[in-house]
Amino acid sequence: MASPQKKLQGLVAATITPMTENGEINFSVIGQYVDYLVKEQGVKNIFVNGTTGEGLSLSISERRLVAEEWVTRGKNKLDQVVIHVGALSLKESQELAQHAAEIGADGIAVIAPFFLKPWTKDVLINFLKEVAAAAPALPFYYYHIPALTGVKIRAEELLNGIQDKIPTFQGLKFSDTDLLDFGQCVDQNRQQQFAFLFGVDEQLLSALVMGATGAVGSTYNYLGKKTNQMLEAFERKDFSLALNYQFCIQRFINFVVKLGFGVSQTKAIMTLVSGIPMGPPRLPLQKASREFTENAEAKLKSLDFLSFTGLKDGNLEACS
Ligand SMILES: CC(=O)N[C@@H]([C@@H](O)[C@H](O)[C@H](O)CO)[C@@H](O)CC(=O)C(=O)O
């Protein structure tokens, strides 16, 4: 089992769950997917069964199998595999947490239950604590994504004294645009060694300034290399170059957001960029349209984000 002291940092790809055309999980491409992330994108951490992975649309047995496959295929290749084990049922969440520990995952993350919701910090902490206790040797991350869960308890409030209640608490995955809340999470916990993982890829540079120690996101599946260049520029304090990279990434995200962007579109883009078939999403999501994919491809080419395009000369938007 992985050491709880190993801090999760840098880019973490929120993995897609590959599916076949008839909606079954396509386990056969996960090994290839690991190699692609490591070799082509320079991304060595993954976040499995989260939003991008359609974790809440999978059955519990599917989630167990997907987690197992990523851990097995990632062995000696990936640095860390974090499994999202959030569920509406505390029992299911605990089962998944225990399973993650058994298979040798490096950490677990949990979202707030979003149907019958916790309305106060203390109730949410009690839920998270019960899940974390099912995997007492695994680092625990709270996955804050209020726009999707509808649970608006501020992360700053939640983090106040959290390690007294959840000794394995190791960090926050913050998928929200409230940089006041995020900044205060960092500022008020400077004495702790928490990981502060930002989850809004198009705003990562601002979060780095606020003290983010890493990032979890869908675009790191196919823009990991570009984003790593931004992280390197930031690390070297070349802020102007870092901003160039962020703007370039924003140009792409802004473009696809206007077309309608979500998990289905992420699957289509990843298939296009990596050549690995990600398949359709599961209902209630709908497959991305052909028109979306064609437009996204043209934009990727114009930004020189597709390594095989060879269009450099004509490419006005390409980043430095
Ligand atoms: C709402 C959503 O899906 N947000 C993404 C972002 O990576 C997002 O796709 C990106 O910032 C583009 O908007 C991640 O925060 C989700 C994520 O990390 C996950 O799949 O668990």
The ligand as an SDF file (V2000), in Angstrom:
LIG
                    3D

 21 20  0  0  0  0  0  0  0  0999 V2000
  -17.4390   20.2900  -13.9460 C   0  0  0  0  0  0  0  0  0  0  0  0
  -16.2480   19.5380  -14.4650 C   0  0  0  0  0  0  0  0  0  0  0  0
  -16.4070   18.5580  -15.1450 O   0  0  0  0  0  0  0  0  0  0  0  0
  -15.0660   20.0110  -14.1420 N   0  0  0  0  0  0  0  0  0  0  0  0
  -13.8280   19.3720  -14.5550 C   0  0  0  0  0  0  0  0  0  0  0  0
  -12.8930   20.3700  -15.2030 C   0  0  0  0  0  0  0  0  0  0  0  0
  -11.7210   19.7190  -15.5630 O   0  0  0  0  0  0  0  0  0  0  0  0
  -13.5470   20.9640  -16.4520 C   0  0  0  0  0  0  0  0  0  0  0  0
  -13.8670   19.9570  -17.3570 O   0  0  0  0  0  0  0  0  0  0  0  0
  -12.6150   21.9560  -17.1180 C   0  0  0  0  0  0  0  0  0  0  0  0
  -12.2270   22.9470  -16.2020 O   0  0  0  0  0  0  0  0  0  0  0  0
  -13.2760   22.6040  -18.3420 C   0  0  0  0  0  0  0  0  0  0  0  0
  -14.3030   23.4570  -17.9440 O   0  0  0  0  0  0  0  0  0  0  0  0
  -13.1560   18.7360  -13.3480 C   0  0  0  0  0  0  0  0  0  0  0  0
  -13.1380   19.6140  -12.2470 O   0  0  0  0  0  0  0  0  0  0  0  0
  -13.9020   17.4640  -13.0110 C   0  0  0  0  0  0  0  0  0  0  0  0
  -13.0620   16.4720  -12.3630 C   0  0  0  0  0  0  0  0  0  0  0  0
  -11.9930   16.7330  -11.9150 O   0  0  0  0  0  0  0  0  0  0  0  0
  -13.5650   15.0960  -12.3050 C   0  0  0  0  0  0  0  0  0  0  0  0
  -13.8090   14.5340  -13.3420 O   0  0  0  0  0  0  0  0  0  0  0  0
  -13.7580   14.5900  -11.2310 O   0  0  0  0  0  0  0  0  0  0  0  0
  1  2  1  0
  2  3  2  0
  2  4  1  0
  4  5  1  0
  5  6  1  0
  5 14  1  0
  6  7  1  0
  6  8  1  0
  8  9  1  0
  8 10  1  0
 10 11  1  0
 10 12  1  0
 12 13  1  0
 14 15  1  0
 14 16  1  0
 16 17  1  0
 17 18  2  0
 17 19  1  0
 19 20  2  0
 19 21  1  0
M  END
$$$$
